[in-house]
Amino acid sequence: MTERLVIDAFLQGIGKEQPGSGLIVHTDQGSQSTGANFMAVGKKKGAIPSHSRKGNPYDNALMESFYRILKRELVDDAGFRTRDQLVLNSSC
């Protein structure tokens, strides 16, 4: 995961949802979301950064659980044999 990917995803979400100033953006301690570029983009959009404590997955337990379910139901059990099958099916 690159910093550019995280920034692009953040901007896409902001563009789609149009939240007001004061949006709390909670992330882990990953360099992509704690770096100066991401922080500057968030500040420019009026977002308030929030980070889990270093090495403490319990701070983000709800999202970790969500991602586990998402991966299990939409990735692991999806039955795609190749990446091309996934891309073709996701564009429908």
N, C-alpha and C positions, 0 to 999 in steps of 0.2 A: 504494500500500500504506500503510495507516494503522497507527499505533501500536496501536490497539485490535485490529485484525486480527491483528497479530503476537502480542499478549498472549493473545487468544482461542485462536489456534492452539497456542501454547505450553501453555496450560492444558488444552486438549483432549488434546494429546499426553501430558501428565503424568497426566491422569485415566485415559487408556486404558492406558498402559504401567506406571504406578505405580512409577517408578524410586526407588531409595533416595536418601538425601542424598548429595551429591557428584557428581551428574550434571553433566558438562561440556557447556555450551551454547555452541557455536562459531558466531559470526555474522560478517558483514562489519561495516563501520563505519557502516552506515545509522543514521539518527537514530531509527528505530523500535526498533532493538535496543540502542542505546546510551543511550537516554533514561532519565530517572530512574524513570518508571513501570514500564517493562519490567524494569529492574535491580532494583527493589524487589520485584516479583512473583517474579523468579527467586531472589532472596535468601530470600524467605519460604518458597519451596519447596525450599530447600537446594541450589540449582544454583550451579555455579561458572562465571562468565562467561569466555569466551575470544573474542578478536576478531582478525581478520586485520589485518595492518599496513595502514595507510592507503595506498591507491593501488597495492596489490600483489595482483593477482588470483591469483598463484601460491600464495599461502597457502591458498586455498580451491579449488584446482584440481579436486579430486575431486568436490566438490559442484557446481561450475560445469559439469563434464562430465556429471554426472547430470542436472542441470536441462536441459541442451541436448538430451540424449536423450529425456527426458520430454516436453519441448515438441515435439520433432520427431515422436515416435511417437504421442503422445496429443492433441496440439493441431493441429499443422500438417497432418498426414496423416489426421486423423480424418474429414474430409469434412463437417463441420457447416457449413451455410450461414448459420445464424443462432444467436444466443446461446440462443434458446428451444429449438432442437433439442438443443443441448448439455445444457441443464438437464433437459429431458425424458428424454434417454438416460442421464444420470448418476443419475437417481433409480430406475432399474430394478434 
